[in-house]
Amino acid sequence: MSIIQTNSIWIVENERQLQSLCYLKSNLHYKEVTLQSDCEIQTLPSYDMVFFLITATQIGNRFFIDALNEILRIRKNSKTIFLAIDEYYRLSEDEVSKVLLELKTAVKPLISQPTIFLVSSYYAELAFRYEKKDLTLEELQRNRELRFLDAEGEWVTGRTITHQHLAHLYEISRIDSLVDLNQSFSEGIKSTGIDVTKKNWLVVGLQQSGRSTVTELLQNQLGESVSVMESLMEQSRVEDYYDGLILVLDLDRYRSLEYLEEIYSTYVGLEKIILVNKIDNFMYEYNSQSLLTLEVTKEIRHYTSDPIYFISAYYFREYLKLQNEEISIEEIIEDPEIILVDSSNYPISKERNKRKLPELLLTHSGFQQLLLNWE
């Protein structure tokens, strides 16, 4: 696999971290590393990936929160922000748990599911320099900060450190988790086509649910801060790249509910919106539209409390054609597939409501309420 330099930036808190990452540039392949005191927050959104190397005592500092705010003010994709707690080896298991909770709490108003790593940039630097023969075994044995657990769970330090121990020092640093992420995420950005400047929604659904039509309509209607793409769910690592899922179901509930259960058991951490499409076909269910929506909602609520929208992609597409003067009011009136009903489920005469037809068509399409979700 060819290694590429990524359009990423690392923000660190102290000079030693800066020195460590400079040694590791050939591994991390970042574009820039900077001290937070020298960092110009306004430039951060121009990078595809932003990494914060945080010490346990600096989680709630103002710079960190301001930087996150600036990135998410300009671009809505939180999946491109990565947090690494440095020098994790100094913390006990209880302290690690507390620090992780504190960090998640600090960023929760901005990032609901943050990507957090535990690393040691200093140990990674020492391992790198030892491998390059820039440091000797004796020098590392005299390093009082070098202290770690061996395979048997015993502390190793000072003269007990051997060459065999140092062969595992890079692994102990856990920096490879970030090396791998940096490369794979950069390649993933290209392969998935996500736009890091926007909040990315993935449209999924069974065949013949109207998924492609819904995707096309949303792509043309949503604002500059949102990107919508279609998938057959063949892409791996969906949760790594997308902020949310749009599930397109149809009125065939038995088929749709099985699929719904599969999605919710597989993609737990993603924000989701459920679209029940083809509500215009309610008459084929031998039920009123209002009762049908109540029944479907009740069944979906067994799986989730996420937002549910009942839509007709066909009605909305015809509404847009009408607005663009591609079709006429008369064609809408003569279309037997377009059946409008009032709140009591009585048919509305299209002929008598010519002036109101565009408004009625939009209301019955369900897209008016749906599009408000992104405003």
C-alpha positions in Angstrom: 0.0 0.0 0.0 1.4 3.4 -0.9 1.7 5.9 1.9 0.5 9.4 1.3 0.9 12.6 3.1 -2.5 13.6 4.4 -4.1 17.0 4.7 -4.1 16.8 8.5 -2.9 19.0 11.4 -1.9 18.2 15.0 -2.4 20.6 17.8 -0.3 19.9 20.8 0.0 21.5 24.2 3.8 21.5 25.0 7.2 21.5 23.4 7.9 17.9 24.2 4.8 16.8 22.4 5.9 19.0 19.5 9.3 17.4 19.4 7.9 13.9 19.6 5.5 14.4 16.7 8.3 16.0 14.6 10.3 12.8 15.1 7.2 10.8 14.0 6.3 12.8 10.9 7.5 10.0 8.6 5.0 7.7 10.4 2.1 10.1 10.8 2.4 11.9 7.4 0.6 15.0 8.6 0.7 18.3 6.8 1.4 20.4 9.9 2.0 20.2 13.7 1.7 23.3 15.9 1.6 24.3 19.6 -1.8 25.4 20.6 -0.3 28.8 21.7 0.8 29.3 18.1 -2.2 27.9 16.4 -4.5 30.2 14.4 -7.9 28.7 15.1 -9.4 30.2 12.0 -7.2 28.0 9.8 -8.3 24.7 11.3 -11.4 24.1 9.1 -9.1 24.1 6.0 -7.6 20.7 7.0 -9.4 17.4 6.2 -8.5 16.0 9.6 -7.7 17.8 12.9 -6.0 16.0 15.7 -5.8 17.3 19.3 -3.1 15.8 21.5 -4.5 16.5 25.0 -2.9 16.1 28.4 -5.2 14.8 31.2 -5.0 18.2 33.1 -6.0 20.3 30.1 -9.2 18.8 28.9 -11.5 21.8 29.7 -9.2 24.6 28.6 -10.8 27.4 26.6 -8.6 27.1 23.5 -9.8 23.5 23.0 -13.5 24.3 23.2 -13.0 27.5 21.0 -11.1 25.4 18.4 -13.9 22.8 18.2 -16.5 25.6 17.9 -14.6 27.2 15.0 -14.3 24.0 13.1 -17.9 23.1 13.5 -19.1 26.6 12.8 -17.6 26.4 9.3 -18.0 22.7 8.6 -20.5 20.3 10.1 -18.7 17.0 9.9 -17.5 16.1 13.4 -16.1 12.8 12.1 -12.9 14.6 10.9 -11.9 15.7 14.5 -9.9 13.3 16.5 -8.9 13.5 20.2 -5.9 11.7 21.7 -5.1 11.7 25.5 -1.4 11.7 25.7 0.9 9.9 28.3 -1.9 7.5 29.2 0.6 5.3 31.0 0.8 7.9 33.8 -2.8 7.2 34.7 -4.4 4.3 36.6 -7.3 2.4 35.1 -9.7 4.4 37.4 -8.0 7.7 36.3 -8.3 6.7 32.6 -12.0 6.1 33.1 -12.5 9.5 34.8 -10.5 11.4 32.1 -12.4 9.8 29.3 -15.7 10.7 31.0 -14.5 14.2 31.6 -13.5 14.6 28.0 -16.7 13.2 26.6 -18.7 15.5 28.9 -16.6 18.6 27.8 -17.2 18.0 24.1 -20.8 16.6 24.3 -22.5 19.9 23.4 -20.4 19.9 20.2 -19.6 16.2 19.4 -22.0 13.5 20.6 -19.8 10.6 19.7 -16.1 11.7 19.9 -13.3 9.5 18.6 -10.8 9.3 21.4 -7.4 7.5 21.6 -5.0 6.8 24.5 -1.4 7.2 23.4 2.1 8.2 24.5 3.8 10.4 22.0 7.0 10.4 24.1 7.2 6.6 24.2 6.6 6.5 20.4 9.5 9.0 20.0 11.9 7.0 22.2 11.0 3.8 20.3 11.5 5.5 16.9 14.9 7.0 18.0 16.1 3.7 19.4 15.2 1.9 16.2 17.1 4.6 14.3 20.1 4.1 16.7 19.7 7.7 17.8 19.4 6.4 21.4 21.2 3.5 23.1 20.0 0.9 25.5 22.1 2.5 28.2 20.6 5.9 27.6 17.1 4.5 27.9 17.9 2.6 31.0 19.0 5.9 32.6 15.7 7.6 31.6 13.7 7.8 34.8 10.5 8.5 32.9 10.6 5.2 31.0 8.5 2.8 33.1 6.0 0.3 31.7 4.4 -3.1 32.3 5.8 -6.2 30.7 3.9 -9.1 29.3 3.6 -10.6 32.8 2.2 -7.4 34.2 5.4 -6.5 36.1 6.8 -3.0 36.1 10.0 -2.6 34.0 12.3 0.3 34.7 16.0 1.3 34.8 18.5 -1.5 34.3 15.8 -4.1 34.1 14.9 -2.7 30.6 16.2 -5.0 27.9 16.4 -4.8 24.1 13.4 -7.2 24.0 11.4 -4.8 26.1 12.3 -1.9 23.8 11.2 -3.9 20.8 7.6 -3.6 22.1 7.9 0.1 23.2 6.3 1.4 20.0 3.4 -1.0 20.5 3.1 0.2 24.1 2.9 3.8 22.8 -0.3 2.9 20.8 0.7 5.5 18.2 0.1 3.0 15.4 -3.7 3.3 16.0 -3.4 7.0 14.9 -1.0 6.1 12.1 -3.4 3.6 10.7 -6.4 6.0 11.2 -4.6 8.8 9.4 -4.0 6.7 6.3 -7.2 4.8 6.1 -9.4 7.8 6.9 -7.7 9.9 4.2 -8.2 7.1 1.7 -11.8 6.7 3.0 -12.6 10.3 2.3 -11.6 9.8 -1.3 -13.4 6.4 -1.8 -16.7 7.4 0.0 -16.8 10.9 -1.6 -17.8 12.5 1.7 -17.4 16.3 1.9 -15.5 17.2 5.1 -17.0 20.8 5.0 -20.5 19.4 5.5 -22.6 17.2 7.6 -22.8 13.9 5.7 -25.9 11.8 5.6 -26.0 8.3 4.1 -29.4 7.2 2.5 -30.0 3.5 2.9 -33.0 1.3 2.1 -34.2 -1.8 0.5 -34.7 -2.2 -3.2 -37.9 -0.6 -4.6 -38.3 1.6 -1.5 -37.7 4.7 -3.6 -34.3 5.2 -2.0 -32.7 6.7 -5.2 -35.5 9.1 -5.8 -35.5 10.3 -2.2 -31.7 10.8 -2.4 -31.9 12.8 -5.6 -34.7 15.0 -4.2 -32.8 15.7 -0.9 -29.6 16.4 -2.8 -31.3 19.2 -4.7 -33.2 20.7 -1.8 -30.8 20.7 1.2 -28.6 23.6 2.0 -24.9 24.2 1.7 -24.1 22.6 5.1 -25.5 19.1 4.3 -24.4 16.4 1.9 -26.6 13.4 1.1 -25.4 10.2 -0.6 -26.9 6.9 -1.4 -25.7 3.4 -0.4 -26.7 -0.2 -0.7 -25.0 -0.7 2.7 -22.1 -2.4 1.0 -19.6 0.2 2.3 -17.6 -0.7 5.4 -16.9 1.5 8.3 -20.0 3.6 7.7 -19.9 5.0 11.3 -16.3 6.3 10.7 -17.3 8.6 7.9 -21.0 9.6 8.1 -22.7 11.7 10.6 -26.1 10.2 10.2 -28.3 7.6 8.4 -31.5 8.3 6.5 -33.5 5.0 6.4 -36.0 4.8 3.6 -38.8 2.3 4.3 -42.0 1.6 2.5 -45.5 0.5 3.6 -44.7 -3.1 3.3 -44.1 -3.2 7.0 -43.1 -6.8 7.4 -40.3 -6.4 5.0 -39.3 -3.0 6.3 -39.4 -3.8 10.0 -36.9 -6.7 9.6 -34.6 -4.4 7.7 -35.1 -1.7 10.4 -34.1 -4.1 13.1 -30.9 -5.1 11.2 -29.9 -1.4 10.7 -30.4 -0.5 14.4 -28.5 -3.5 15.7 -25.6 -2.7 13.3 -25.2 1.1 13.5 -25.7 2.0 17.1 -23.9 5.3 17.4 -25.2 7.2 14.3 -28.0 9.7 14.3 -30.9 8.4 12.3 -34.0 9.6 10.5 -36.7 7.3 9.2 -38.6 8.1 6.0 -41.7 5.9 5.3 -42.0 6.5 1.6 -45.0 5.9 -0.8 -47.6 7.0 1.7 -49.6 8.0 -1.4 -50.2 4.2 -1.8 -52.2 4.1 1.5 -55.4 3.1 -0.3 -53.9 -0.2 -1.3 -53.5 -1.0 2.4 -57.3 -0.9 2.8 -57.0 1.7 5.6 -57.3 5.4 6.0 -54.0 7.4 5.8 -54.2 8.6 9.3 -54.8 5.2 10.9 -52.1 3.7 8.7 -49.5 6.2 9.9 -50.5 5.5 13.5 -50.1 1.8 13.1 -46.8 2.0 11.3 -45.5 4.5 13.9 -46.5 2.2 16.7 -44.6 -0.7 15.2 -41.5 1.4 14.5 -41.5 2.7 18.1 -40.7 -0.8 19.2 -37.2 -0.3 17.8 -36.5 3.5 18.2 -37.7 6.9 19.2 -35.9 8.6 16.3 -37.8 11.0 14.1 -40.3 9.4 11.6 -41.5 11.2 8.5 -44.3 9.9 6.2 -43.5 11.0 2.7 -44.4 10.6 -1.0 -41.3 11.1 -3.2 -43.6 10.9 -6.2 -45.9 13.8 -4.9 -42.9 16.0 -4.1 -41.3 15.4 -7.5 -44.5 16.3 -9.2 -44.8 19.4 -7.0 -41.3 20.5 -8.1 -42.2 19.9 -11.7 -45.3 22.1 -11.2 -43.2 24.8 -9.6 -40.7 24.7 -12.5 -43.6 24.8 -15.1 -42.6 21.4 -16.5 -46.2 20.2 -16.0 -49.5 22.0 -15.7 -52.2 22.0 -13.0 -54.4 20.2 -15.5 -51.9 17.3 -15.7 -52.0 17.1 -11.9 -55.8 17.0 -11.9 -55.8 14.2 -14.6 -53.2 12.1 -12.9 -55.0 9.2 -11.3 -52.0 8.4 -9.1 -52.4 11.7 -7.2 -55.2 11.3 -4.6 -55.5 14.0 -2.0 -57.6 13.6 1.2 -58.6 15.8 4.1 -58.1 15.1 7.8 -61.2 12.9 7.9 -59.8 10.9 5.0 -62.4 12.2 2.5 -61.1 12.9 -1.1 -60.3 16.5 -1.9 -61.6 17.6 -5.3 -58.6 18.6 -7.3 -60.8 20.3 -9.9 -62.4 22.6 -7.2 -59.1 23.4 -5.6 -57.0 24.4 -8.6 -55.4 27.4 -6.8 -54.5 25.4 -3.8 -53.2 22.3 -5.6 -49.5 23.2 -5.3 -49.8 23.8 -1.6 -51.9 20.6 -1.1 -49.4 18.6 -3.1 -46.5 19.8 -1.1 -48.4 19.2 2.2 -49.3 15.6 1.2 -45.8 14.9 0.0 -44.5 15.2 3.6 -41.3 17.0 2.5 -42.3 20.3 3.9 -41.9 19.0 7.5 -38.9 16.8 6.5 -36.8 19.7 5.1 -37.4 21.7 8.3 -35.2 19.0 10.1 -32.1 20.5 8.5 -32.9 24.2 8.9 
